[in-house]
């Protein structure tokens, strides 16, 4: 089904349970498994998974994964990775996974 609200928000509901909402500020997709993906007006995308993981893709190309455990993985456009652990430990590696810093 397709519904358009007075404020311009459009909502699409699909037979498989997927729901998409589109407005001038944000696009939201709710998948049948509970995953929620948002595309914001600044060009970034943020996806929340059922296990608590949140993935943010910034317009700059930086991808950030925030895990329910508190671990944060950051992947830069050049392939460099930074992993921040809940205990404060930080590891960085290059695209070929060679360790830069521990």
Order of alpha helices (4+ residues) and beta strands (2+ residues): beta-beta-beta-beta-beta-beta-beta-beta-beta-beta-beta-beta
